[in-house]
Amino acid sequence: MFYQMAKYAVVPFVWLVFQKASCAVIKNDGQEDQLLAVVTLFRHGDRAPTKSFPNDPYFNESYWPMGHGQLTDAGKKRMYELGKWLRKRYGSFLQEEYSPKDIYVRSTDRDRCLMSAYAVLAGLFPPKGSLLWNKDLQWQPIPVHTVPIDKDEVLSMRKKCQKYINLFEKTMISDYVKKITSKFYDFFNCVARYTGWGDVDISHVAKLQTNLDVYSSYNRSFIPPWSKFLDNKVLEYLAAINHQRSTLTPALKRLLTGPFWSNLLAHFDNVVNNVDGTPKFLMLSAHDTTIVSILNCVDAYDFSPPNFGATLIWEMRKNCDGVYYINLFYKKSETQVERMRLGEHGLNCEYKDFKNLLQPLVVDGYDWEEECEDVTHISRPRPEKKPFFV
């Protein structure tokens, strides 16, 4: 997608973390390799708008009885269908009966993400047999774990990191951002005129793109007539740039996503080492910004804003020679699933190489605290390293 959008491109302000790294490719010999673990990370389902432009007559909460930012009926259905899709894909791997030994679910502490996780679980684990506790209700309660937004550096990635804030602010006055502002000056002015915003930058364009997507899902009559005069490709491209800028440099990537990668690898290490109590299925419910940040860190972001319900899937397998390897899939929509490349030869990536690829990004919670406070030593004991599902 990025290369197809070349006519809109500016000089990219990115560093390819994996340009010199590669994975050893595991070639199957026709035998079915053993699936050991699955990790899914999805964007929540369709929601009501959280913010809008000044001239929007439909932002009034009277049009959104579920409340601003909350999951809509379409969002509930989408995520329920995702659960059914996961059941079909992993039916032979994940038993039909829910067991806390098999699956652990974590969500960011936003209603729409928590509700999305519950909807996915409803599709993934419809009660049957002895688990059918209410004949009038095809649903069973399954726990979803969360951490307050301001204390969560792993999944919501919103815990305060002053060093990250300082670096991000410097990036925003970089030549990269200035070139975007200059190149799309007329487009920004057009958006300002239609929406009633004053000075418009890419963050405003991203909000507009999201709202148009929300209205398209909920009630197309809410879409303003003037939107047809905006180049939708430019709109989506600028929204994608806005999502990407939080991980624009290696330092930003490490500080924003490092704890996530640290926990992910800790989980896979536990699978490899057969640590007692390690679930084989990990489900994470988050946001479009989460997915973009993760994809951008492995140079797999295609500069297309993630759809509602978009899902990343990591699968760990072991072949007949006892070699562990990873595949990453991106379910962009109900019908589109892509296997992503990791590094130069990233299909069936040997796990030890997968870890090496991520090493520039990985930082555990203790070291992250030190780096965020920009000090060389903090006088407190280092806690035992554990994955985030413990």
Helices and strands as residue ranges (DSSP letters): G 6-8, E 34-43, G 61-63, H 73-89, E 103-108, H 111-124, G 129-131, E 145-147, G 149-151, H 162-171, H 175-183, H 185-195, H 202-218, G 220-222, G 225-229, H 232-244, G 245-247, H 250-272, E 281-286, H 288-297, E 311-318, E 324-331, E 337-340, E 349-350, H 351-358, H 365-373
